Amino acid sequence: MPEEQPQPGTSCVVDSCDQPATGYVDITDGQPMEGETAVPMCDQHADHWRNAG
């Protein structure tokens, strides 16, 4: 289970984003992908990812 908050200084997983990550987003609907089920993202990208589904 990932931590609710990324460690301070963790960057958003989106390459073009220079914002700090503020939370973890489930990227696989619970199915592990390369050992990861959640990635750190900033609020803006997290909201976009969650609303894209």
Sequence and secondary structure as in RCSB ss.txt:
>XXXX:A:sequence
MPEEQPQPGTSCVVDSCDQPATGYVDITDGQPMEGETAVPMCDQHADHWRNAG
>XXXX:A:secstr
   SS  TT B SSTT  SB  EEEE STT  BTTBSEEEE HHHHHHHHHH 
